[in-house]
Amino acid sequence: MNPKNPWLKRCQLLGLSAAVCLPLAVQAVELVRWTDDAGRVYYGVATDVPARFAHRAEPATDPLPADTPTCERQWHAYAASAACFNTFRVVGGGLKPEAFEQCTEVPQPPPCN
């Protein structure tokens, strides 16, 4: 190999850049939940929260009130899981592999009665 090959230098530089930037891209996703004026609960990342509801946003990992029914707890866990995975979606609907390292997969629970 020719050590002065410009393509080789570019590939090496690209590999070095990827090695430096990849740890920055794979960070824990901090999910929040907020409630709208109608009482509906939403999950997403902090940038998803509409400005008028920002004061209602709290970490999605905060415990729910003690009197929250089991069925609602299951749906909250499912919604938080879906919101986490949504942050790793790519064009075409696929998921980045790191989604499975950062998110907990929760199956859809049965409807509440």
N, C-alpha and C positions, 0 to 999 in steps of 0.2 A: 504494500500500500504506500502511496505517496503521502508523506506527512504534510505536504502543502496543498493537498486536495481541498478545495473550498467546500465541497459537499460534505466531506468527512467532518470538517470543523463545524459546519452548520448543524449536522446531526448530533455531534457531541454537545454543542451549546444548547440545542433543543432538549436533549436528554437531561442536562444539568438543570435547565429551567424547570422541567417537569418535576424533577426530584425535589427542587426547592419549593415549588408552588403547590404540589399535591397535598402535603400536610395542611396547608392553609385552607384548601378547598374542602377537606373532609373534617368539618367541625361539627360538634353536637348541635342539633337543631333545637332551639328553644321555642317551644310552642306556648301559645297563650289561648285563653278562652275569654269571651266577652258575651254580654247579653244585650240584645237590642231593646228598643222601647216596648216591644210586644212580649218580651220575656223569652224569646228564642235564644238558645245558646249556640255560639259559633266557635270553631277552633281554627287556628292558623298561626302563622308567624306574626311577630309584632307589626311588621309592615302591612299586613292584611287588615288590621283593625282600622275602621273608618275613624277619622279624627274626632267626631262627636261622641264616639264610644270609648276613646282611649282611656278615659278615667275609670272605666269599668273592666279593663283588661287585667288579667291576673295569670300567673303561670298555670299552664294546664295540669301541672303536677300537684298543684295545691289540692288538699283534700276537699271533697264535696261536703256539704252540710251533713251532719249525723243522721238526719231524718230523711235523706234521699233514698227512695226505694231501690231495691236491688236491680230491677229492670232498668231504671234510669242510669244507675251506675255502669251497667254493662254497655248501654248505648253511649255514655260519655267516654268510656274507654275505647270503644270502637271509633267514635268520631275523632278522638285525639290521635289514634293510630292512622286513620285515613288522612288526616291533616299532615301528619309527619311524612307519610309516603308521598303525598302530593308535592312536597317541596323537592322531591327527587325525580319528578316526571320529566321526560324528554319529549321532543316533538315526535308524534306518532304514538304516544301513549305508553312507551316503555318506561322502565325505571333504571336509574343508575345503580350499579352494584352496591355502592355504599349505603343505599337505603336500608338494606337488610342488616347493616352493622349499627345504624343509628336509630332505627325505628323498631317498635315491637309490633309484630303482626297479631291483630286481634280479629277473630272471626265475627261476622255479622251476627248479632244476637237475634232471638225471635222478637216479634213485635210485643210491646207492652199492652196489657189488657186495659 
